[in-house]
Amino acid sequence: MITGKQRAYLRCLGNDLEPIFQIGKGGLSPELINQLEAALEARELIKIRILKNCPRAVDEVVDEIVHSLGCALVQKIGRNFIVYREALEEPRIRLL
């Protein structure tokens, strides 16, 4: 669990990020979850966009990603959201 100050710091870092994943009509698949897992391990902080043609509601997709990856939701604005999970091997982002 992250605190409010940590979340604010991560939001600041995430402002300049471009979405590296877009979830569209294919929805969430096990392959996509595996790719998100690898991206979180490598980057710790990623931005994801849910396209309008996604068959599921935005909140459902966000909740499933957060639950299945064990990450923290940093920010959700419209169809874009940022998630964070500390890397197991070499953490890059230091939270105080």
C-alpha positions as CSV (number, residue, x, y, z in Angstrom):
1,M,0.0,0.0,0.0
2,I,1.3,3.5,-0.8
3,T,0.6,6.6,1.1
4,G,-0.9,9.9,-0.2
5,K,2.5,11.6,-0.5
6,Q,4.0,8.6,-2.4
7,R,1.0,8.6,-4.7
8,A,1.5,12.3,-5.4
9,Y,5.2,11.7,-6.2
10,L,4.3,8.9,-8.5
11,R,1.7,11.0,-10.3
12,C,4.3,13.6,-10.8
13,L,6.6,11.0,-12.4
14,G,3.8,9.6,-14.5
15,N,2.7,12.9,-16.0
16,D,5.3,12.7,-18.8
17,L,4.8,9.1,-19.5
18,E,3.1,7.9,-22.7
19,P,0.8,4.9,-22.6
20,I,2.8,1.8,-23.5
21,F,-0.2,-0.5,-23.6
22,Q,-3.6,0.0,-25.3
23,I,-6.4,-2.3,-24.5
24,G,-9.0,-2.5,-27.3
25,K,-11.5,-4.9,-28.7
26,G,-9.4,-8.0,-27.6
27,G,-9.8,-7.0,-24.0
28,L,-7.6,-8.6,-21.3
29,S,-5.9,-11.8,-22.3
30,P,-3.4,-13.9,-20.4
31,E,-0.7,-12.8,-22.9
32,L,-1.4,-9.1,-22.2
33,I,-1.3,-9.7,-18.5
34,N,2.1,-11.4,-18.9
35,Q,3.3,-8.4,-20.9
36,L,2.1,-6.0,-18.3
37,E,3.8,-8.1,-15.6
38,A,7.1,-7.9,-17.5
39,A,6.7,-4.1,-18.1
40,L,6.1,-3.5,-14.4
41,E,9.2,-5.5,-13.5
42,A,11.3,-3.5,-15.9
43,R,9.8,0.0,-15.4
44,E,7.9,-0.1,-12.1
45,L,5.6,2.7,-13.3
46,I,3.5,2.3,-16.5
47,K,0.6,4.2,-18.1
48,I,-2.1,2.2,-19.9
49,R,-4.9,3.4,-22.2
50,I,-8.3,1.7,-22.6
51,L,-9.7,2.3,-26.1
52,K,-13.4,3.0,-26.7
53,N,-13.8,-0.3,-28.5
54,C,-13.0,-2.3,-25.4
55,P,-16.0,-4.5,-24.7
56,R,-15.7,-4.1,-20.9
57,A,-16.2,-1.1,-18.6
58,V,-13.0,0.9,-17.8
59,D,-13.4,0.4,-14.0
60,E,-13.7,-3.4,-14.5
61,V,-10.5,-3.5,-16.6
62,V,-8.6,-1.4,-14.1
63,D,-9.7,-3.4,-11.1
64,E,-8.8,-6.7,-12.9
65,I,-5.3,-5.4,-13.8
66,V,-4.6,-4.1,-10.3
67,H,-5.9,-7.4,-8.7
68,S,-4.1,-9.8,-11.0
69,L,-0.8,-8.0,-11.0
70,G,-0.7,-7.0,-7.4
71,C,0.1,-3.4,-8.3
72,A,-1.1,0.0,-6.9
73,L,-3.4,2.3,-8.9
74,V,-1.7,5.7,-8.9
75,Q,-4.1,7.7,-11.0
76,K,-7.0,7.2,-13.4
77,I,-8.2,10.0,-15.6
78,G,-10.8,9.0,-18.2
79,R,-9.5,6.0,-20.1
80,N,-5.9,6.4,-19.1
81,F,-4.4,5.1,-15.8
82,I,-1.1,4.7,-14.1
83,V,0.0,1.7,-12.0
84,Y,3.0,1.1,-9.9
85,R,4.7,-1.9,-8.4
86,E,8.2,-2.0,-6.9
87,A,10.6,-4.2,-8.9
88,L,11.7,-7.4,-7.1
89,E,15.3,-7.4,-8.3
90,E,16.4,-3.8,-8.7
91,P,14.0,-1.0,-7.6
92,R,14.5,2.1,-9.7
93,I,12.0,4.4,-8.0
94,R,12.6,5.2,-4.4
95,L,9.6,5.9,-2.3
96,L,10.1,7.5,1.1
